[in-house]
Amino acid sequence: MRILIKLLIAIFIISCSKTEDSTQIELITDSYFFQKKIYNMNLYNCSKPVESVNSSYKKTSDSLNFYKFSELTEQDDQIDDCIQTYTQVNELTPLKQELLLGDTYMELSYCNSNVEEDALLATLASYLKYLKDNNVQVWTGISKMENSNFYWINIWESEIYREQFLAEWLNSPNSGKFAKALSSSAVCQNPSTYLFL
């Protein structure tokens, strides 16, 4: 009986050691797979300059437009003579969060989706991969969908950088492939651009 128990223990130890050799653990350190944030965005477009806006807002030089991204603050109060846009924005390029600091060149497009949000994000995957692989200096997010509508927000390093990127992008085969894929999923209006200080 003792020999049988020793034999079973030996088989168990051998089988465990073989399992350990074949087990591999892969550590994912790429933040594109996790740690994406959701921001509350308050954007104001005003018909006349407004000087008395909370200092946490960034504003254009003419004081007609203001915005703030916040993980905490929800919808802020209305401001007289201003149109307020409030939405929650899903971050798509978390490695570019530093572009949210300091002066901000924002591109904002209003879009209509022909598909569910998951399918839309799948369509954007090749574009986001291109941005990541080529270290394009843009932070990208899309708002949560409401009645199939959403905002697409890009925050660029600068206006000059955006113009140079777009000139190169439009002459590359990537832009045609992406435009074709996106057009089957969503239609976006021409973007509004703002330089927030």
Disulfide bonds with the S-S distance in Angstrom:
Cys46-Cys82 2.00
Cys111-Cys188 2.03
